[in-house]
């Protein structure tokens, strides 16, 4: 579990396989300003710091809606970036922790792995986490699948596989 192993901590791993080059997928990930156009669930994203020329320090605030209507607001700041294979950010706000994207390419297909290790910081989620964990996991999986399908559509490519674990 993330962030002190509380009941409201989650370690998610989502894997997508997209029929696009690793560079095209990386470019779509770092162009977060376009995410709201193709990632259902993301209602708003605003850059609050452009970061340095290497992308480190770039920060954005976002508002996401889960499939049953709850809202998350959090910021994420880029802390590591190796183009085109890896990105890592630190989240703070309603969710606190780390997220990292790892990309590998084989024969024109890119395997995307998103590791999201966060703790929910909203009191109602902390309180409900011991019994509502399956609902939160389902919500995460739903949002990640929608993101994979949205990115595939955005890039005009096929999504061959999606799976998520927690």
PARO-559014 format. One line per field, with one value per atom (N, C-alpha, C, O): residue number from 0; chain; y, x, z. Coordinates in steps of 0.05 Angstrom, whole numbers, padded with zeros to 5 digits. Atoms other than C-alpha are relative to their C-alpha. Example, Ala and Ser with C-alpha at 12.3 -4.5 7.8 and 13.67 -1.06 7.14 Angstrom:
2
seq <- c(0;0;0;0;1;1;1;1) $
mol <- c(A;A;A;A;A;A;A;A) $
north <- c(-00024;-00090;00024;00024;-00024;-00021;00022;00044) $
east <- c(00018;00246;00018;00039;-00016;00273;-00015;-00005) $
up <- c(00000;00156;00000;00013;-00001;00143;00014;00018) $
//
This chain:
166
seq <- c(0;0;0;0;1;1;1;1;2;2;2;2;3;3;3;3;4;4;4;4;5;5;5;5;6;6;6;6;7;7;7;7;8;8;8;8;9;9;9;9;10;10;10;10;11;11;11;11;12;12;12;12;13;13;13;13;14;14;14;14;15;15;15;15;16;16;16;16;17;17;17;17;18;18;18;18;19;19;19;19;20;20;20;20;21;21;21;21;22;22;22;22;23;23;23;23;24;24;24;24;25;25;25;25;26;26;26;26;27;27;27;27;28;28;28;28;29;29;29;29;30;30;30;30;31;31;31;31;32;32;32;32;33;33;33;33;34;34;34;34;35;35;35;35;36;36;36;36;37;37;37;37;38;38;38;38;39;39;39;39;40;40;40;40;41;41;41;41;42;42;42;42;43;43;43;43;44;44;44;44;45;45;45;45;46;46;46;46;47;47;47;47;48;48;48;48;49;49;49;49;50;50;50;50;51;51;51;51;52;52;52;52;53;53;53;53;54;54;54;54;55;55;55;55;56;56;56;56;57;57;57;57;58;58;58;58;59;59;59;59;60;60;60;60;61;61;61;61;62;62;62;62;63;63;63;63;64;64;64;64;65;65;65;65;66;66;66;66;67;67;67;67;68;68;68;68;69;69;69;69;70;70;70;70;71;71;71;71;72;72;72;72;73;73;73;73;74;74;74;74;75;75;75;75;76;76;76;76;77;77;77;77;78;78;78;78;79;79;79;79;80;80;80;80;81;81;81;81;82;82;82;82;83;83;83;83;84;84;84;84;85;85;85;85;86;86;86;86;87;87;87;87;88;88;88;88;89;89;89;89;90;90;90;90;91;91;91;91;92;92;92;92;93;93;93;93;94;94;94;94;95;95;95;95;96;96;96;96;97;97;97;97;98;98;98;98;99;99;99;99;100;100;100;100;101;101;101;101;102;102;102;102;103;103;103;103;104;104;104;104;105;105;105;105;106;106;106;106;107;107;107;107;108;108;108;108;109;109;109;109;110;110;110;110;111;111;111;111;112;112;112;112;113;113;113;113;114;114;114;114;115;115;115;115;116;116;116;116;117;117;117;117;118;118;118;118;119;119;119;119;120;120;120;120;121;121;121;121;122;122;122;122;123;123;123;123;124;124;124;124;125;125;125;125;126;126;126;126;127;127;127;127;128;128;128;128;129;129;129;129;130;130;130;130;131;131;131;131;132;132;132;132;133;133;133;133;134;134;134;134;135;135;135;135;136;136;136;136;137;137;137;137;138;138;138;138;139;139;139;139;140;140;140;140;141;141;141;141;142;142;142;142;143;143;143;143;144;144;144;144;145;145;145;145;146;146;146;146;147;147;147;147;148;148;148;148;149;149;149;149;150;150;150;150;151;151;151;151;152;152;152;152;153;153;153;153;154;154;154;154;155;155;155;155;156;156;156;156;157;157;157;157;158;158;158;158;159;159;159;159;160;160;160;160;161;161;161;161;162;162;162;162;163;163;163;163;164;164;164;164;165;165;165;165) $
mol <- c(A;A;A;A;A;A;A;A;A;A;A;A;A;A;A;A;A;A;A;A;A;A;A;A;A;A;A;A;A;A;A;A;A;A;A;A;A;A;A;A;A;A;A;A;A;A;A;A;A;A;A;A;A;A;A;A;A;A;A;A;A;A;A;A;A;A;A;A;A;A;A;A;A;A;A;A;A;A;A;A;A;A;A;A;A;A;A;A;A;A;A;A;A;A;A;A;A;A;A;A;A;A;A;A;A;A;A;A;A;A;A;A;A;A;A;A;A;A;A;A;A;A;A;A;A;A;A;A;A;A;A;A;A;A;A;A;A;A;A;A;A;A;A;A;A;A;A;A;A;A;A;A;A;A;A;A;A;A;A;A;A;A;A;A;A;A;A;A;A;A;A;A;A;A;A;A;A;A;A;A;A;A;A;A;A;A;A;A;A;A;A;A;A;A;A;A;A;A;A;A;A;A;A;A;A;A;A;A;A;A;A;A;A;A;A;A;A;A;A;A;A;A;A;A;A;A;A;A;A;A;A;A;A;A;A;A;A;A;A;A;A;A;A;A;A;A;A;A;A;A;A;A;A;A;A;A;A;A;A;A;A;A;A;A;A;A;A;A;A;A;A;A;A;A;A;A;A;A;A;A;A;A;A;A;A;A;A;A;A;A;A;A;A;A;A;A;A;A;A;A;A;A;A;A;A;A;A;A;A;A;A;A;A;A;A;A;A;A;A;A;A;A;A;A;A;A;A;A;A;A;A;A;A;A;A;A;A;A;A;A;A;A;A;A;A;A;A;A;A;A;A;A;A;A;A;A;A;A;A;A;A;A;A;A;A;A;A;A;A;A;A;A;A;A;A;A;A;A;A;A;A;A;A;A;A;A;A;A;A;A;A;A;A;A;A;A;A;A;A;A;A;A;A;A;A;A;A;A;A;A;A;A;A;A;A;A;A;A;A;A;A;A;A;A;A;A;A;A;A;A;A;A;A;A;A;A;A;A;A;A;A;A;A;A;A;A;A;A;A;A;A;A;A;A;A;A;A;A;A;A;A;A;A;A;A;A;A;A;A;A;A;A;A;A;A;A;A;A;A;A;A;A;A;A;A;A;A;A;A;A;A;A;A;A;A;A;A;A;A;A;A;A;A;A;A;A;A;A;A;A;A;A;A;A;A;A;A;A;A;A;A;A;A;A;A;A;A;A;A;A;A;A;A;A;A;A;A;A;A;A;A;A;A;A;A;A;A;A;A;A;A;A;A;A;A;A;A;A;A;A;A;A;A;A;A;A;A;A;A;A;A;A;A;A;A;A;A;A;A;A;A;A;A;A;A;A;A;A;A;A;A;A;A;A;A;A;A;A;A;A;A;A;A;A;A;A;A;A;A;A;A;A;A;A;A;A;A;A;A;A;A;A;A;A;A;A;A;A;A;A;A;A;A;A;A;A;A;A;A;A;A;A;A;A;A;A;A;A;A;A;A;A;A;A;A;A;A;A;A;A;A;A;A;A) $
north <- c(-00024;00000;00025;00024;-00025;00071;00017;00013;-00021;00128;-00009;-00002;00008;00096;-00024;-00029;00024;00033;00004;-00014;-00005;00064;-00016;-00026;00015;00030;00014;00002;-00015;00085;00003;00021;00000;00070;-00021;-00043;00017;00038;-00002;00018;00005;00007;-00012;-00035;00009;00003;-00004;00011;00004;-00024;-00005;-00025;00003;-00014;-00004;00009;00006;-00043;00003;-00008;-00005;-00021;-00009;-00006;00005;-00046;00014;00009;-00017;00004;-00003;-00007;00003;-00001;00026;00036;-00026;00061;-00002;-00019;-00001;00077;00010;00024;-00009;00089;00030;00043;-00029;00161;00013;00033;-00012;00175;-00002;00017;00004;00147;00019;00032;-00018;00186;00029;00043;-00027;00250;00006;00027;-00003;00239;00003;00018;-00001;00228;00028;00040;-00026;00291;00024;00045;-00021;00332;-00001;-00004;00003;00330;00020;00015;-00020;00393;-00011;-00001;00012;00350;-00023;-00033;00024;00294;00003;-00016;-00003;00323;-00003;-00009;00005;00318;-00029;-00036;00028;00243;-00019;-00043;00017;00217;00005;00024;-00003;00208;-00002;-00018;-00001;00224;00024;00034;-00024;00281;00024;00028;-00023;00343;00025;00042;-00025;00396;-00005;-00021;00001;00402;00027;00038;-00026;00466;-00001;-00009;-00002;00476;00022;00045;-00020;00513;00008;00028;-00006;00510;-00015;-00039;00014;00496;-00017;-00033;00016;00466;00009;00030;-00007;00467;-00010;-00023;00009;00453;-00030;-00040;00030;00379;-00011;-00035;00009;00377;-00005;-00007;00004;00367;00025;00047;-00022;00410;00009;00025;-00007;00415;-00010;-00032;00007;00416;00008;00028;-00005;00412;-00007;-00025;00006;00413;-00013;-00004;00014;00365;-00006;-00007;00008;00348;-00024;-00022;00025;00276;-00007;-00002;00011;00246;-00030;-00040;00029;00173;-00009;00007;00010;00128;00002;00001;-00002;00134;00029;00034;-00028;00210;00014;00039;-00014;00224;00015;00007;-00018;00279;-00003;-00004;-00003;00279;00025;00030;-00023;00341;-00005;-00010;00003;00334;00013;00017;-00010;00364;-00022;-00040;00019;00325;00016;00033;-00013;00349;-00021;-00041;00019;00315;00002;00023;00001;00292;-00017;-00015;00016;00244;-00004;-00008;00002;00240;-00010;00003;00011;00195;-00006;-00026;00003;00204;-00022;-00022;00003;00162;-00023;-00035;00025;00107;00003;-00016;00000;00134;00029;00048;-00025;00189;-00006;-00027;00004;00197;00027;00048;-00024;00247;-00004;-00027;00000;00264;00013;00036;-00010;00274;00011;00000;-00011;00317;00012;00020;-00009;00337;-00022;-00035;00021;00289;-00027;-00046;00023;00236;00009;00029;-00006;00235;-00024;-00046;00023;00191;00004;00026;-00001;00174;-00015;-00033;00013;00156;-00002;00017;00003;00129;-00015;-00034;00012;00111;-00013;00000;00014;00059;-00009;-00020;00007;00048;-00017;-00012;00016;-00007;-00007;-00009;00005;-00021;-00026;-00032;00024;-00085;-00003;-00005;00004;-00093;00019;00011;-00020;-00028;00002;00019;-00002;-00040;00010;00003;-00011;-00001;-00011;-00009;00009;-00033;00024;00035;-00022;00021;-00011;-00026;00008;00008;00026;00042;-00022;00059;-00011;-00026;00007;00048;00024;00046;-00022;00091;-00008;-00025;00008;00086;00025;00042;-00024;00135;-00007;-00030;00002;00146;00022;00044;-00019;00179;00017;00006;-00018;00240;00014;00030;-00011;00258;-00016;-00041;00014;00241;-00022;-00043;00020;00205;-00025;-00048;00023;00160;-00016;-00040;00014;00145;-00016;-00039;00013;00127;-00025;-00046;00022;00083;-00021;-00042;00018;00051;-00029;-00047;00028;-00012;-00017;-00040;00015;-00031;00007;-00009;-00009;00009;-00005;00003;00004;-00013;-00012;-00003;00011;-00056;00021;00020;-00021;00004;00019;00027;-00018;00048;-00013;-00001;00015;-00006;-00002;00003;00001;-00015;00028;00029;-00027;00061;00006;00017;-00005;00064;-00016;-00005;00017;00006;00012;00013;-00012;00040;00025;00028;-00025;00107;-00007;00006;00008;00072;-00012;-00006;00011;00031;00022;00022;-00022;00094;00016;00026;-00014;00128;-00015;-00003;00016;00071;00001;00005;-00002;00071;00028;00031;-00028;00147;00006;00019;-00005;00149;-00014;-00003;00014;00096;00016;00019;-00016;00137;00026;00034;-00025;00201;-00004;00013;00006;00168;-00013;-00016;00014;00133;-00028;-00036;00027;00064;-00019;-00011;00021;-00002;-00004;00000;00008;-00021;-00031;-00041;00029;-00095;-00012;-00033;00012;-00107;00021;00043;-00017;-00075;-00019;-00037;00012;-00102;00017;00033;-00017;-00072;-00018;-00036;00014;-00099;00020;00042;-00017;-00071;-00017;-00006) $
east <- c(00017;00000;00017;00040;-00014;00021;-00004;-00022;00003;00032;-00007;-00028;00003;00039;-00018;-00026;00016;-00002;-00026;-00035;00026;-00068;-00021;-00015;00022;-00134;-00008;-00019;00008;-00144;00024;00024;-00023;-00077;-00005;-00016;00004;-00077;00025;00038;-00021;-00025;-00013;-00020;00012;-00053;00021;00041;-00017;-00019;-00018;-00033;00016;-00052;00018;00038;-00016;-00025;-00018;-00040;00014;-00046;00019;00043;-00016;-00022;-00013;-00036;00010;-00030;00016;00040;-00013;-00015;00012;00005;-00013;00028;00029;00037;-00028;00102;00002;-00016;-00005;00130;00002;-00008;-00002;00146;-00027;-00032;00027;00074;-00015;-00029;00013;00048;00012;-00002;-00013;00100;-00009;-00015;00008;00082;-00029;-00035;00028;00008;-00001;-00017;00000;00024;00010;-00001;-00011;00067;-00017;-00014;00018;00015;-00026;-00048;00023;-00030;-00022;-00045;00021;-00067;-00022;-00044;00020;-00102;-00015;-00035;00012;-00121;-00031;-00045;00029;-00190;-00016;-00040;00013;-00206;-00005;-00024;00003;-00197;-00001;-00006;00000;-00195;-00026;-00027;00024;-00266;00006;00022;-00004;-00269;00017;00014;-00016;-00219;-00016;-00021;00017;-00261;00015;00006;-00016;-00207;00029;00035;-00028;-00132;00012;00008;-00012;-00092;00029;00036;-00029;-00017;00004;-00004;-00006;00007;00030;00037;-00028;00082;00010;00006;-00009;00114;00025;00032;-00024;00176;00023;00022;-00024;00245;-00001;-00021;-00001;00265;-00001;-00010;00001;00271;-00027;-00030;00026;00199;-00001;-00023;00000;00221;-00011;-00004;00012;00180;-00027;-00041;00026;00121;-00022;-00021;00021;00059;-00027;-00030;00028;-00016;-00019;-00014;00022;-00079;-00022;-00027;00021;-00134;-00024;-00023;00025;-00206;-00011;-00016;00010;-00230;-00027;-00031;00025;-00299;00000;00004;00002;-00305;-00026;-00045;00023;-00357;-00026;-00048;00025;-00406;-00003;-00019;00004;-00398;00018;00017;-00017;-00346;00022;00030;-00020;-00295;00027;00027;-00028;-00219;00012;00009;-00016;-00177;00029;00033;-00027;-00102;00019;00012;-00021;-00038;00020;00024;-00022;00018;00023;00020;-00024;00089;00020;00024;-00019;00139;00027;00038;-00026;00201;00021;00044;-00019;00233;-00012;-00036;00009;00230;00023;00043;-00020;00269;-00015;-00029;00015;00242;00013;00037;00030;00209;-00009;-00029;00007;00208;-00011;-00021;00008;00192;-00007;00006;00008;00156;-00008;-00020;00009;00145;-00008;00004;00010;00105;-00008;-00014;00009;00086;-00027;-00031;00027;00012;-00004;00006;00009;-00017;-00028;-00036;00028;-00087;-00018;-00012;00018;-00146;00014;00006;-00017;-00096;00029;00037;-00028;-00024;00017;00010;-00018;00032;00016;00023;-00016;00069;-00015;-00030;00009;00051;00023;00038;-00021;00098;-00011;-00026;00006;00090;00025;00046;-00022;00136;-00010;-00031;00007;00135;00021;00045;-00019;00166;-00014;-00039;00011;00157;00011;00034;-00008;00158;-00018;-00042;00014;00139;-00024;-00045;00021;00099;-00021;-00039;00020;00060;00015;00038;-00011;00073;-00014;-00039;00011;00063;00003;00025;00001;00043;-00006;-00026;00005;00048;-00002;00017;00003;00020;-00002;-00020;00000;00038;-00009;00003;00013;-00005;-00002;-00019;-00002;00012;-00008;00009;00011;-00032;-00016;-00025;00019;-00071;-00021;-00015;00022;-00139;00001;00004;-00003;-00137;-00027;-00027;00026;-00211;-00011;-00010;00009;-00241;-00020;-00018;00020;-00301;00011;00002;-00013;-00256;00017;00017;-00016;-00210;-00018;-00012;00019;-00270;-00012;-00015;00013;-00303;00019;00010;-00019;-00240;-00001;00000;-00001;-00242;-00023;-00020;00022;-00311;-00005;-00016;00005;-00313;00023;00021;-00024;-00245;-00008;00003;00007;-00277;-00013;-00008;00012;-00317;00021;00021;-00021;-00255;00018;00026;-00016;-00216;-00014;-00002;00016;-00272;00000;00003;00000;-00274;00027;00027;-00027;-00199;00002;00011;-00002;-00203;-00016;-00007;00017;-00260;00013;00013;-00013;-00223;00025;00030;-00024;-00159;-00007;00006;00009;-00195;-00009;-00003;00009;-00229;00023;00023;-00024;-00161;00015;00023;-00013;-00131;-00015;-00003;00017;-00189;00000;00001;-00001;-00188;00026;00026;-00025;-00114;00002;00012;00000;-00122;-00016;-00006;00016;-00177;00014;00014;-00014;-00136;00023;00028;-00022;-00077;-00009;00007;00011;-00122;00011;00017;-00012;-00095;-00018;-00037;00014;-00120;00011;00035;-00009;-00118;-00003;-00026;00001;-00101;-00006;-00019;00003;-00101;-00002;00009;00001;-00118;-00004;-00021;00006;-00113;00011;00029;-00008;-00107;-00001;-00017;-00001;-00088;00003;00011;-00003;-00090;00008;00012) $
up <- c(00000;00000;00000;00009;00003;-00013;00025;00041;-00020;00035;00028;00038;-00028;00103;00004;00027;-00002;00088;00014;00029;-00011;00109;-00015;-00037;00013;00092;-00026;-00044;00024;00040;-00020;-00036;00018;00004;-00021;-00016;00023;-00064;-00017;-00022;00019;-00109;-00025;-00026;00025;-00179;-00022;-00022;00023;-00241;-00024;-00024;00024;-00309;-00024;-00026;00024;-00374;-00024;-00026;00025;-00443;-00022;-00019;00024;-00511;-00023;-00030;00021;-00566;-00026;-00025;00027;-00641;-00009;-00030;00006;-00640;00008;00025;-00009;-00634;00029;00039;-00028;-00565;00001;00020;00001;-00585;-00002;00012;00003;-00606;00026;00034;-00026;-00540;00021;00035;-00019;-00500;-00005;00014;00007;-00537;00010;00019;-00009;-00521;00031;00041;-00029;-00447;00009;00027;-00009;-00440;-00009;00002;00008;-00477;00016;00006;-00018;-00416;-00005;00003;00004;-00437;-00019;-00018;00018;-00490;00012;00001;-00012;-00442;00003;-00002;-00005;-00426;-00026;-00025;00025;-00501;-00006;-00019;00006;-00502;00024;00020;-00024;-00430;00015;00031;-00016;-00403;00030;00038;-00029;-00329;00008;00030;-00006;-00333;-00008;-00032;00005;-00327;-00006;-00021;00003;-00323;00007;00026;-00006;-00325;-00007;-00028;00004;-00317;00008;00030;-00007;-00320;00020;00015;-00020;-00258;00000;00011;00002;-00273;-00025;-00028;00024;-00341;00004;-00013;-00005;-00309;-00017;-00030;00015;-00341;-00028;-00036;00028;-00413;-00003;-00023;00000;-00395;00009;00011;-00010;-00369;00030;00041;-00029;-00297;00014;00007;-00014;-00250;-00012;00000;00011;-00297;00019;00028;-00019;-00254;-00011;-00025;00008;-00267;00022;00038;-00018;-00226;-00017;-00039;00015;-00247;00017;00041;-00013;-00231;-00016;-00040;00012;-00245;00013;00036;-00010;-00238;-00004;-00025;00001;-00220;-00012;-00015;00014;-00253;00016;00005;-00015;-00195;00011;00028;-00005;-00191;00020;00021;-00019;-00137;-00016;-00038;00012;-00153;00015;00039;-00010;-00143;-00011;-00035;00009;-00146;00010;00034;-00009;-00145;-00021;-00044;00017;-00172;-00004;00012;00004;-00203;-00012;-00030;00009;-00214;-00011;00002;00012;-00260;00015;00019;-00015;-00222;-00015;-00008;00016;-00273;-00028;-00031;00028;-00348;-00017;-00019;00019;-00396;-00026;-00028;00025;-00466;-00018;-00020;-00001;-00494;00017;00011;-00014;-00442;00028;00039;-00028;-00373;00009;00001;-00013;-00335;00029;00034;-00028;-00260;00011;00006;-00012;-00221;00029;00037;-00028;-00149;00001;-00009;-00002;-00134;00028;00048;-00026;-00078;-00003;-00024;00000;-00059;00010;00030;-00009;-00054;-00002;00012;00002;-00076;00004;-00006;-00006;-00051;-00005;00004;00006;-00077;-00025;-00032;00025;-00141;-00023;-00019;00025;-00212;-00019;-00022;00020;-00265;-00024;-00022;00026;-00338;-00011;-00012;00013;-00369;-00028;-00030;00027;-00444;-00013;-00011;00016;-00486;-00027;-00028;00026;-00560;-00012;-00010;00014;-00600;-00025;-00023;00025;-00673;-00004;-00013;00005;-00676;00021;00018;-00022;-00612;00025;00030;-00025;-00548;00024;00026;-00026;-00480;00019;00022;-00018;-00431;00028;00031;-00027;-00356;00017;00018;-00018;-00308;00029;00036;-00028;-00235;00016;00014;-00015;-00189;00029;00035;-00028;-00115;00017;00022;-00013;-00077;00024;00028;-00023;-00014;-00004;-00011;00001;-00014;00025;00047;-00023;00030;00008;00026;-00008;00032;00023;00022;-00025;00100;-00006;00006;00005;00072;-00013;-00008;00013;00029;00020;00020;-00020;00087;00018;00025;-00017;00129;-00013;-00001;00014;00076;-00012;-00020;00014;00047;00009;-00008;-00007;00089;-00012;-00018;00011;00061;-00029;-00044;00027;-00004;-00019;-00042;00017;-00031;-00027;-00047;00026;-00086;-00019;-00043;00016;-00110;-00010;-00034;00009;-00112;-00021;-00040;00020;-00149;-00026;-00047;00025;-00199;-00014;-00038;00011;-00209;-00013;-00035;00012;-00221;-00026;-00047;00024;-00271;-00023;-00046;00020;-00307;-00013;-00037;00010;-00313;-00017;-00037;00015;-00336;-00027;-00047;00026;-00390;-00019;-00042;00016;-00414;-00011;-00033;00009;-00417;-00022;-00042;00021;-00457;-00026;-00048;00024;-00506;-00012;-00036;00009;-00509;-00014;-00035;00012;-00524;-00027;-00047;00025;-00578;-00021;-00044;00018;-00610;-00008;-00031;00005;-00603;-00020;-00037;00018;-00638;-00026;-00045;00024;-00689;-00004;-00026;00001;-00671;00016;00029;-00014;-00643;00028;00033;-00026;-00570;00001;-00002;00001;-00567;00027;00029;-00026;-00493;00022;00019;-00024;-00426;00024;00023;-00025;-00356;00022;00019;-00023;-00287;00025;00027;-00026;-00219;00022;00019;-00023;-00150;00024;00046) $
//
